[in-house]
């Protein structure tokens, strides 16, 4: 390999002055030299000062009491929220009864037909097999309950997201106003906004649907705005030159040009809604999520897996069908050319099957056709628990690993963060955010971190931060290594693809059950579940970034005699820097989501406060902890996602 030419000594100061990171470091050093002595003299204890906190317990408790007292008499609840609740209940019930009327054969045939129309016979067979597998597992009725809930929730999410995206796509001011709202909707833990939804609508289907809409609408809004803003300027100018009005330009040019983004938004909304199926079961959603939640309460891995597999199958089928529909709408090749010729026959067969079930009174899935996987799975888990939980020679058991990870990693990291003076934490956040971004991102990160202290949850937030940092470190080590292997070996990639699909679509609660069975309760199981959940995204982004490296750069390195390891270290990894930083960012966001759910299994900190607030109806505790999580997520996003100064100016 050719070596780099040394920089002449005379030009070294000039090079440093022209280096933006060096200038930023020098500026930060000067600022720290001035502020650190002053802060240490004023706040020597290091803990967040009580004088800088704001107690929201009183106002939030008063709000909660007012809602409870007026929920049955105030016109707002009687004539608005009441009608919304009734509309949701009637819609879900109508879809559920329609699915039950079609029966298992009719639903399977209808799903296969829609998949045939979208992507051809291969996906149709896969869709039929997925629905039949739900019946074989004895989960047909819960699957129909979840599917009915998801149909209504997805339709509402698409409508709400499309309207918000339309407003943001047509108005730059509205885009700026909606951006922090959408950020909050995505980062705020589901448990945090379940509580106010339950206070207004009570336990049941309406609260579950509306909570799902809050979680699933942002992707549709963002992609709709992106599609409308990215419409071809030339086409828009041509339409305008023909005398079209603003409404005509929207309907005949902007929306058709954004069709690909709109269908991708529907796809992402479906996936997000399904990921809420289990969490929504906490407030009465029923269906598959309720089965998983009950299994979590009794640590029944077999029952959880039996209910989790249909959720995975639904997610994979809906993802493939909507993805194929988007490809067909965008004019991609291979979007089911062979299946379209026979679709009239398939439609006739579907109608015949759908009618035959109700006429012959054979709509219910036969009990004799079910397979009980819970017992063998539980026996396998019992064997693993008996042989791997503790007492394994030399390496120790899983409980020993969890205890050592807590003692050697989590405890020192938490104690170290809580030992740091609060102002030093803010300086560290400012330094990281400024080195990787701009002064605006720095200000946002510092204000978000300071807001955590103002809310009075500084120490629990640092405890959560320690768990997130530990989980992210493990995720990045495993994810980057696996992503490199997948990028350099197509066979490894093909083997990993189904595993990653299952890990990404499996409900988050399902991860917790085997982890708790093997490692007990505590912070380590929460971290382990977060690693499993975040790992697929890191692997995929890393592999994609390495594969997209310029082939000419790799060929040049090979021509200079670089080995495979040198090509990876000196060419691929540096050129894939943005993808790697995006992998870090997504790893942080996904880890934070599951670490919070880890409050159910002894994770403590902010996750426990959110879950406690929901369980006890304590609006103040739950919302304050949820707001702190949003601030923590915003801070971590700003210090892990690089911001281009030119992009900031053009925004």
Secondary structure as the mmCIF struct_conf table of DSSP 4:
data_model
#
loop_
_struct_conf.conf_type_id
_struct_conf.id
_struct_conf.beg_label_comp_id
_struct_conf.beg_label_asym_id
_struct_conf.beg_label_seq_id
_struct_conf.end_label_comp_id
_struct_conf.end_label_asym_id
_struct_conf.end_label_seq_id
HELX_LH_PP_P HELX_LH_PP_P1 UNK A 2 UNK A 8
HELX_RH_AL_P HELX_RH_AL_P1 UNK A 9 UNK A 18
HELX_RH_AL_P HELX_RH_AL_P2 UNK A 20 UNK A 42
BEND BEND1 UNK A 45 UNK A 45
BEND BEND2 UNK A 47 UNK A 47
HELX_LH_PP_P HELX_LH_PP_P2 UNK A 48 UNK A 49
HELX_RH_3T_P HELX_RH_3T_P1 UNK A 50 UNK A 52
HELX_RH_AL_P HELX_RH_AL_P3 UNK A 57 UNK A 70
TURN_TY1_P TURN_TY1_P1 UNK A 71 UNK A 73
HELX_RH_AL_P HELX_RH_AL_P4 UNK A 75 UNK A 76
HELX_RH_PI_P HELX_RH_PI_P1 UNK A 77 UNK A 81
HELX_RH_AL_P HELX_RH_AL_P5 UNK A 82 UNK A 119
HELX_RH_AL_P HELX_RH_AL_P6 UNK A 121 UNK A 136
TURN_TY1_P TURN_TY1_P2 UNK A 137 UNK A 138
HELX_RH_AL_P HELX_RH_AL_P7 UNK A 140 UNK A 170
HELX_RH_AL_P HELX_RH_AL_P8 UNK A 172 UNK A 187
BEND BEND3 UNK A 188 UNK A 188
HELX_RH_AL_P HELX_RH_AL_P9 UNK A 190 UNK A 201
BEND BEND4 UNK A 203 UNK A 204
HELX_RH_AL_P HELX_RH_AL_P10 UNK A 205 UNK A 229
TURN_TY1_P TURN_TY1_P3 UNK A 230 UNK A 230
BEND BEND5 UNK A 231 UNK A 231
HELX_RH_AL_P HELX_RH_AL_P11 UNK A 233 UNK A 241
TURN_TY1_P TURN_TY1_P4 UNK A 242 UNK A 243
HELX_RH_AL_P HELX_RH_AL_P12 UNK A 246 UNK A 249
HELX_RH_PI_P HELX_RH_PI_P2 UNK A 250 UNK A 254
HELX_RH_AL_P HELX_RH_AL_P13 UNK A 255 UNK A 257
TURN_TY1_P TURN_TY1_P5 UNK A 258 UNK A 258
HELX_RH_AL_P HELX_RH_AL_P14 UNK A 259 UNK A 275
TURN_TY1_P TURN_TY1_P6 UNK A 276 UNK A 276
HELX_RH_AL_P HELX_RH_AL_P15 UNK A 277 UNK A 281
TURN_TY1_P TURN_TY1_P7 UNK A 282 UNK A 284
HELX_RH_AL_P HELX_RH_AL_P16 UNK A 287 UNK A 297
TURN_TY1_P TURN_TY1_P8 UNK A 298 UNK A 299
HELX_RH_AL_P HELX_RH_AL_P17 UNK A 301 UNK A 329
TURN_TY1_P TURN_TY1_P9 UNK A 330 UNK A 331
TURN_TY1_P TURN_TY1_P10 UNK A 333 UNK A 334
BEND BEND6 UNK A 335 UNK A 336
HELX_RH_AL_P HELX_RH_AL_P18 UNK A 337 UNK A 341
TURN_TY1_P TURN_TY1_P11 UNK A 342 UNK A 342
HELX_RH_AL_P HELX_RH_AL_P19 UNK A 343 UNK A 359
TURN_TY1_P TURN_TY1_P12 UNK A 360 UNK A 361
BEND BEND7 UNK A 364 UNK A 364
HELX_LH_PP_P HELX_LH_PP_P3 UNK A 365 UNK A 366
HELX_RH_3T_P HELX_RH_3T_P2 UNK A 367 UNK A 369
HELX_RH_AL_P HELX_RH_AL_P20 UNK A 374 UNK A 388
BEND BEND8 UNK A 389 UNK A 390
TURN_TY1_P TURN_TY1_P13 UNK A 393 UNK A 395
HELX_RH_AL_P HELX_RH_AL_P21 UNK A 398 UNK A 405
HELX_RH_PI_P HELX_RH_PI_P3 UNK A 406 UNK A 410
HELX_RH_AL_P HELX_RH_AL_P22 UNK A 411 UNK A 419
BEND BEND9 UNK A 420 UNK A 420
HELX_RH_AL_P HELX_RH_AL_P23 UNK A 422 UNK A 436
BEND BEND10 UNK A 437 UNK A 437
HELX_RH_AL_P HELX_RH_AL_P24 UNK A 439 UNK A 454
TURN_TY1_P TURN_TY1_P14 UNK A 455 UNK A 456
HELX_RH_AL_P HELX_RH_AL_P25 UNK A 458 UNK A 488
HELX_RH_AL_P HELX_RH_AL_P26 UNK A 490 UNK A 505
BEND BEND11 UNK A 506 UNK A 506
HELX_RH_AL_P HELX_RH_AL_P27 UNK A 508 UNK A 519
BEND BEND12 UNK A 521 UNK A 522
HELX_RH_AL_P HELX_RH_AL_P28 UNK A 523 UNK A 547
TURN_TY1_P TURN_TY1_P15 UNK A 548 UNK A 548
BEND BEND13 UNK A 549 UNK A 549
HELX_RH_AL_P HELX_RH_AL_P29 UNK A 551 UNK A 559
TURN_TY1_P TURN_TY1_P16 UNK A 560 UNK A 561
HELX_RH_AL_P HELX_RH_AL_P30 UNK A 564 UNK A 567
HELX_RH_PI_P HELX_RH_PI_P4 UNK A 568 UNK A 572
HELX_RH_AL_P HELX_RH_AL_P31 UNK A 573 UNK A 575
TURN_TY1_P TURN_TY1_P17 UNK A 576 UNK A 576
HELX_RH_AL_P HELX_RH_AL_P32 UNK A 577 UNK A 597
HELX_RH_3T_P HELX_RH_3T_P3 UNK A 598 UNK A 601
TURN_TY1_P TURN_TY1_P18 UNK A 602 UNK A 602
HELX_RH_AL_P HELX_RH_AL_P33 UNK A 605 UNK A 616
TURN_TY1_P TURN_TY1_P19 UNK A 617 UNK A 617
HELX_RH_AL_P HELX_RH_AL_P34 UNK A 619 UNK A 640
BEND BEND14 UNK A 641 UNK A 641
HELX_RH_AL_P HELX_RH_AL_P35 UNK A 645 UNK A 650
#
